[in-house]
Amino acid sequence: MHRKEFYNARKTQLAKEIKKLKRDIERYPKGTLVISASKGKPQWYVQRKEKDGKYSRTYIKRENLMQAKKLARKAYDRAVMLDKQNELHCIERYLVNCSEVNYRRFLQKTSPYRELLVDVNWENEPYEKNQKYPEALTHPTIRGEMVRSKSEANIADGLLAEGIAYRYENKLVLDGVELFPDFTLKSRKNQKLIIWEHFGRIDDPKYVEKTSRKLKLYFNNGYIPGVNLIMTFEDKKHPFTMEAVVDVIERYLI
């Protein structure tokens, strides 16, 4: 995903979040929470602006704790909304003024720079792949291979775009158990091998049980999340988007 596409998607998401926050804020009690201290204990007041422009304060008794909680949440949501509005404003200014440089041209297959920037020898060496359920390989990647889900295709395309060498379902044996991690890749930071496992059905109890056993194998054999193991997740209600792929790559791999 190009930078402008990423920020346009982020802009759309922020607009939705701001709209929801505005609706939520309107549902809270009128007024603003003011907190002061008396003998080391907090005192709660609701402050309102009267018709004459002056402000009045009303003490909130302890038995009206829920009112104080709602006003506290209102203050918090308003601060979150202001932060998102500020981010949205910055993105809008960026999109108007930015001049994007196509640095990915250095990483394209036809580029003479690619072999100097990416470990193409390791990437293209023969390796033992997963031979199970070939009929499930239904989603093509830009590189021309077939993977098992749209999310995996997005991950593969994101890695390719950033010049990160990877192998798909490369055989790994841990404690005598054969595993085929979704992606085995080389970090552009230090060329160390990293496993990226994407767990796409965490709303399926049997799948979660199988995932737990796999993670235990990783943890028992020196794989540490955020160091040499990347884990991403999704279910039917929470798909793993291309924006999320970009975020993970930028956070851990470049």
C-alpha positions in Angstrom: 0.0 0.0 0.0 1.4 3.4 -1.0 1.7 6.1 1.7 -1.2 8.2 0.3 -3.5 5.2 0.2 -2.6 4.4 3.8 -3.3 7.9 5.0 -6.6 8.2 3.0 -7.7 4.9 4.7 -6.6 6.3 8.1 -8.5 9.6 7.3 -11.7 7.6 6.6 -11.3 5.6 9.8 -10.7 8.7 11.9 -13.8 10.4 10.6 -15.9 7.4 11.6 -14.3 7.3 15.1 -14.8 11.1 15.6 -18.5 10.8 14.5 -19.1 8.0 17.0 -17.4 9.9 19.8 -19.6 13.0 19.1 -22.7 10.8 19.4 -21.5 9.3 22.6 -20.6 12.6 24.2 -24.1 14.0 23.4 -25.6 11.1 25.4 -23.7 11.9 28.6 -25.2 14.2 31.4 -25.0 17.9 30.8 -22.1 19.8 32.3 -18.4 19.2 33.1 -16.8 17.2 36.0 -14.7 19.3 38.4 -12.6 17.5 41.0 -11.2 19.1 44.1 -9.7 17.7 47.3 -10.9 18.0 50.9 -8.9 16.4 53.6 -7.1 14.3 51.1 -10.3 13.0 49.6 -11.7 13.9 46.1 -14.8 16.0 45.9 -16.9 15.9 42.7 -18.9 18.7 41.2 -20.8 19.2 38.0 -20.1 22.5 36.5 -22.7 24.1 34.1 -22.8 27.3 32.1 -25.9 29.3 32.9 -27.9 31.5 30.5 -26.2 34.7 31.8 -22.8 33.3 30.9 -21.8 32.5 34.5 -20.8 29.1 35.7 -22.4 27.2 38.6 -21.2 24.1 40.5 -23.3 21.4 42.1 -21.8 18.9 44.6 -22.1 15.3 43.5 -22.9 13.1 46.5 -21.2 9.7 46.9 -24.6 7.9 46.3 -24.6 9.6 42.9 -21.3 7.9 41.9 -22.7 6.9 38.5 -23.2 10.5 37.5 -19.5 11.3 38.4 -18.4 8.2 36.4 -20.4 9.3 33.3 -19.0 12.8 33.5 -15.4 11.4 33.9 -16.0 9.2 30.8 -17.4 12.3 29.0 -14.2 14.2 29.7 -12.0 11.3 28.6 -14.0 10.8 25.4 -13.8 14.5 24.6 -10.0 14.4 25.0 -9.7 11.3 22.8 -11.9 13.1 20.2 -9.7 16.2 20.2 -6.6 14.1 19.7 -8.2 12.3 16.7 -9.4 15.6 15.3 -5.8 16.9 15.5 -4.5 13.8 13.8 -7.2 14.1 11.1 -6.2 17.8 10.5 -2.5 16.9 10.2 -3.3 14.1 7.7 -5.4 16.4 5.6 -2.6 18.9 5.5 -0.1 16.2 4.6 -2.3 14.9 1.8 -2.5 18.4 0.3 1.2 19.1 0.5 3.0 15.8 0.3 5.2 14.8 -2.6 5.5 11.0 -2.5 8.8 9.4 -3.7 8.4 6.0 -5.3 11.2 4.3 -3.4 9.6 0.9 -4.0 10.9 0.9 -7.6 14.3 -0.1 -6.1 12.6 -3.3 -4.8 10.7 -4.4 -7.9 11.6 -7.8 -9.5 13.0 -6.0 -12.6 15.1 -3.5 -10.7 18.9 -4.0 -10.8 19.0 -2.7 -7.2 16.8 -5.5 -5.8 19.5 -8.2 -5.5 21.7 -5.7 -3.6 18.9 -4.7 -1.2 17.2 -8.0 -0.6 18.7 -11.4 0.2 17.2 -12.9 -3.0 19.5 -15.9 -2.9 18.1 -17.1 0.4 14.6 -16.1 -0.7 14.8 -18.2 -3.9 16.7 -21.2 -2.6 14.7 -24.5 -2.6 13.1 -25.3 0.7 10.8 -27.9 2.1 7.2 -26.5 1.9 4.0 -27.6 3.4 2.4 -30.3 1.1 -0.8 -30.6 3.1 -4.2 -29.4 1.7 -2.9 -27.9 -1.6 -6.5 -27.3 -2.5 -6.7 -24.6 0.2 -4.0 -22.5 -1.6 -6.6 -20.2 -3.3 -5.3 -16.6 -3.0 -2.5 -15.3 -5.3 0.2 -12.9 -4.3 1.9 -10.2 -6.4 5.0 -12.5 -6.4 2.9 -15.2 -8.1 2.6 -17.8 -5.4 -0.6 -19.1 -3.9 -1.5 -18.7 -0.2 -4.4 -19.8 2.0 -6.2 -16.5 2.8 -6.6 -12.9 1.7 -4.8 -11.8 4.9 -1.8 -14.0 4.1 -1.8 -12.5 0.6 -1.8 -9.0 2.1 1.1 -9.9 4.3 3.1 -11.4 1.4 2.5 -8.3 -0.7 3.4 -6.0 2.1 6.7 -7.9 2.7 7.5 -7.8 -1.1 6.7 -4.1 -1.3 9.2 -3.3 1.5 11.9 -5.5 0.2 11.8 -8.1 3.0 12.9 -11.6 1.9 10.5 -14.3 3.0 9.6 -17.9 2.5 6.0 -19.2 2.7 5.3 -22.2 4.9 9.0 -23.2 5.3 9.3 -26.5 7.3 10.5 -26.1 10.9 11.0 -28.9 13.4 10.7 -28.1 17.1 10.8 -30.9 19.7 10.3 -33.4 17.0 7.1 -31.7 15.8 6.9 -30.5 12.2 5.6 -27.0 11.8 5.1 -24.8 8.7 5.0 -21.2 9.9 3.1 -18.9 7.6 6.1 -16.7 6.9 9.8 -17.1 7.7 11.5 -13.9 6.9 14.7 -11.9 7.2 14.6 -8.6 9.0 15.9 -5.7 7.0 17.3 -4.3 10.3 19.7 -7.1 11.1 19.0 -10.0 8.6 18.0 -12.3 11.5 15.3 -14.9 10.9 11.8 -14.1 12.2 8.6 -16.2 12.2 5.3 -14.4 11.3 2.3 -16.5 12.2 -1.1 -15.1 11.3 -4.0 -16.7 13.2 -7.2 -16.1 11.2 -9.9 -18.1 13.0 -9.6 -17.2 16.7 -13.4 -17.4 17.0 -13.2 -21.1 16.5 -12.5 -23.0 19.8 -10.8 -26.0 18.1 -8.6 -23.6 16.1 -7.6 -21.7 19.3 -6.7 -25.0 21.0 -4.5 -26.0 18.1 -3.0 -22.5 18.1 -2.2 -22.7 21.8 -0.2 -25.9 21.3 1.8 -24.3 18.5 2.6 -21.2 20.5 3.8 -23.4 23.4 6.3 -25.0 21.1 7.5 -21.6 19.9 7.9 -20.3 23.5 9.7 -23.4 24.7 12.2 -23.1 21.9 13.4 -19.6 22.3 10.8 -17.7 20.2 9.9 -14.4 21.8 7.0 -12.2 20.6 8.3 -9.0 19.2 11.8 -10.3 19.0 11.9 -13.3 16.6 8.2 -14.1 16.5 5.4 -11.9 15.2 1.8 -13.0 15.9 -1.3 -11.4 14.3 -4.9 -12.4 14.8 -8.4 -12.0 13.3 -11.9 -13.3 13.4 -15.0 -12.8 11.3 -15.9 -9.5 13.0 -12.3 -8.2 13.1 -10.5 -8.7 9.7 -6.8 -8.2 9.4 -6.6 -5.2 7.0 -3.8 -4.0 4.7 -3.4 -1.0 7.1 -2.7 -3.5 9.9 -0.1 -5.3 7.7 1.7 -2.0 7.1 1.6 -1.1 10.8 3.2 -4.4 11.8 5.9 -4.2 9.1 6.8 -0.7 10.1 6.8 -1.5 13.8 8.9 -4.6 13.8 10.7 -5.1 10.5 12.0 -1.8 9.1 
